[in-house]
Amino acid sequence: MQAAIVTALGQAPVFGTFEEPQAQANEVPIDVLAAGIKQLDRATVAGTHYSSPKQLPIVPGTDGVGRTADGKRVYFASFRRPYGAMAERSVASWTVPVPEAVDDATAAALINPAFAAWLPLRWRADLQPGETVLIIGATGTSGKLAVAAARQAGAGRIVAAGRRLSVLEALGVDATVDLSLQGEALTQAFAAAAGPGGYQVIVDYIWGPATEALLATLNNHDLSSYAGGRGFRLVNVGSMAAPDIRLPAAVLRSNQLQILGSGTGNFPPIRKCSATRPRF
């Protein structure tokens, strides 16, 4: 079959011929119509992601839209290397029907960001109705969808943080935080936007200085008393701003803070996704 092939990390895939995959137990063969190209795929091919392959060559891509053997058009997830979504054919461990009103390219591009919005909120943080949610990096596709997902899940208050203020204001949230602020000014902005009830769930797509400012907010502005019995749940989804942060030990000891991650290493069971997949 024809495919995009990664022969060396840090180099662009090349077009060529690759062996066809054979479906194993709990997999279905897929004739691929469109494949998503995500930040995950770029980082994997670059060799900078924790899931970058140890053995080459591989076909890149973890999801897309295709048809099953019985002709059904589905969104599919494919995680068994060396096979991937950027080929004529793939194998899928999980599929979801795609409505006819949604074209192949739109479905392939949109569903992964939707899961990057839904999983941190519902699977990792277990967002409950009435809780206050802060989205750091809310101007990106997943960030915007996270606002919608939080609203759908019954969040009592939603705060959006980002650099493009016009985009933030268009989201219709309860408060915004300008991430172009720095240092104590950003810390004060996070504290002011928290409101009287503080934050319960924080979804962070960027990491780095903004996250450090938020943690300083928790440590310096006595928001810990507002967290309630479940505490603060900070879920990291990405590291677009920086791969590391400075984390004072006092922050962990002085707050009801849980720091979680949401990514390929803690994807929920397939049956859980099928039963409770997001609807936007």
N, C-alpha and C positions, 0 to 999 in steps of 0.2 A: 504494500500500500504506500501511497505518498504521504509524507509527513514533514513537519518541522522537526529537526533533529539537533539536540545539543551534543556537541562533540568535545567541547572544552568550556569549563566555567569561566565566566567573564567575557565570553564572545557570543555574538548573535547566533541564534539557531540557523541551520542551513536546510535548504529544501532537498529532500532525497527520498530514497526507498527504505522502508523499515518493515521488519517482520510483523505480520498481523497477530493481534492478541487472540487468545482462546479463552472464552469465559470459563471461570472456575465456579465452584459452589458459591451461591449467594451473589453471583454477578450475572448481568445480561449484556449481550453484544449490542453495540450502538453504531449506527451509521451517522456520522457527525455532520451537522448542518452549520453550526457556528460554535466557536470556542471563545471563552472570555479571556482577556489579557489583563491581569490584575497586578497590583503592587507585589503580591506574593509571588507571582510568576516571574516578574522582573528580578526580584531579589534572589529567587531560587536559581535562576540562570546565571546571575552575576556571581553566585557563590557566597553571598552575604547573609543568607537566611539560615536559621538553624536546621531547616529541613532540606538544604541543598544536598544533592546526591553525592554519595561517595564513589559510585561506579557509573561510568559513562560507556556508550551513549544512552540518552533517554529521549522520549518525546515529552515536551513540556506541556503544562496546562492541567488543571485539576477539575475543570467543570466546563459545561457547554450545553448546547441544545442539539438533539438528534432524534432519530427514529429507532424504535425497537423493532424486532423481527416481525411483529404483528402490525407494524405501520403507525403505532402511536407516537405522537410528537411529545418529547419529554425534556425537561431539564435534568441533567445527569451529573453525578459526582464520580470522579475516577481518581483513585489514589494508589493503584498498584503499578509500581515501576517495573520495567522501564517504559511502560505505556502511559500515554497521557491524552489530553483532549485535542491537541493540535495535530490531528491526523484524519485521514479519511474514515477510519474506524477506531473505536475504543471499546472498553468494557466498563460497566458501571456497577458500583455497589449500592447505589441509591438513585431513584428517579422520582420525579414529580411531574404530573401532566402540565403542559403549557396551554393556557387558553388560546383559542384561535385568534382572538383579537390582538394578541401580542406577537410581534414578528420575532424571527429567530435571533437577530442581533440584539434587540432590546432585552429579550429574556436572558440571553447569555451574559450580557453586561450588567444586568440589574440584580439578579437573584443573589449573587455572592455578597455584594454590599448590603443587601437586605438582611442576610444572615449575620453579617458583621455588626449590624445594628441590634438585631433581636437576641442573639445568643448572649451577649454580655449582660443585657438587661434581665432577660427571663430565665436563662439557664444558669449563669454564673452568679449574678447578684440576687436573683429571686425577688425582683421588684414586686412590691405589694401596693395595692391601691392606696392612694393618699400620700405616698412617700414623695419626697423632693429629689429630683434628678438633676445632676449637672453633667452636661456633655462638653468635654474639652476637645476642640477640633470639630465644631458643629457645622462648618461651612463646606466640608467635603460631602461626597455622596453618602457615605455611611453615616456621617454625623447628622445630616439632614433626615435620613431615614430613622436614625435613633430618636430624634425628636418626635417623629410620627409614631414610632413604636412605643415610646414612653407615654405619649398621649393616649394611644389605644389601650395600653395596659392600665390606665387609670391613675397615672401619676398626679399627685395633688398640685405639684409645682414643678416647672421645668426651667432650668437656667442654661443658656447656650453661650459658650465661650469660643471666640475666634478672632481673626484679624479683619475680616471684611464685614464691617458694621452694617452695611446696607443689606447684606445677605442674612445676617443674624436677625435684624429687625423684621425682615420678611417672613421669618419662621413663626411669628406669632407666639413667642414664648413669654414667660412671666418676667424674665430679667436677662440681661446680656452682660458679658464680661469682655472687654477689649484686650486681646492678648498682645497688642503692640505695647502695652504698658510693661514696665520692668520693675523688678525689685519690690520694695515695700508698697509702691503704688499698685502693683498687680495683686499683692497680698491683700491690701485694703479693699480692692475691687471685688475679689472673691468673697471676702467677709461681708461686704455690703449686699451683694447679690444673694447671699444665702438666705436672708430673711430670718424671721424669728424662730423658725423650726429647724434651721440648719440643713445640711445635705445628708441624705441617707444613702443614695446610690450615685456614684461618680463613674462615668465611662470616659476613658482617656484614649484618644486616638494618636496623640503626638508625643507624650513623655517629655523629658527634658526640663527646661527652666519653668514652664508653666506648671508642671506637676510639683516642682519644688516650692513654688509660690503657694500653691494650694495647700501643701503639707504644712507650710509655715502658718497658713491661716488656721488650720486645725490646732496647731501647737500654741499660737500666740493670742488667739481671739476667743478662747473659752467656748468654742462651738461643741466641745465634747459633751457638754451637759444636755445638748439638744438631740443627740443622736438616738436616744431611746434604747430599748433592750437589744435591738439587732445591730446597733453600731453603724459606722460608716463602712460601706463596701466600695472600694476603689478597684475598678476592673480595667487593666491595661489591655488595649487591643492593638496598638501600633506604636512606633517610635520614629515618626517622621521628623521630629525636631532634634532628637538625640537618642542614642542607644542606652545611656546611663543617667542616673540621677544621684544626687547626694541625699542620703536618708539619715537624719539624726536619730539615734536610738531613742531619745526622749519622746519623739513623736509616737513611736510604737507603744511606749509605756504609759503615756499620758492620755491616750484616746482609746475608744472602742473601735479600733481601725482594723479592717481586714483588707489586705492587698492581694488581688487575684489576677489571673491572666485569662484571656480568651483567645484561643488559636487552635491550630491543627492538633496540638498535643492533648487537648481536653474537649474535643468535639463530642457532643452527646451521643448516646446510642441512636442508631438509625431509626428504630421504632419510635423514639421520643421525638425526633424531628418530624416524622410522618404524622404523628398524632397531634402535634402542637405547632406546626409550621406557621410562620407569620403571615398575616393578611394586612396589606396596606391599602 
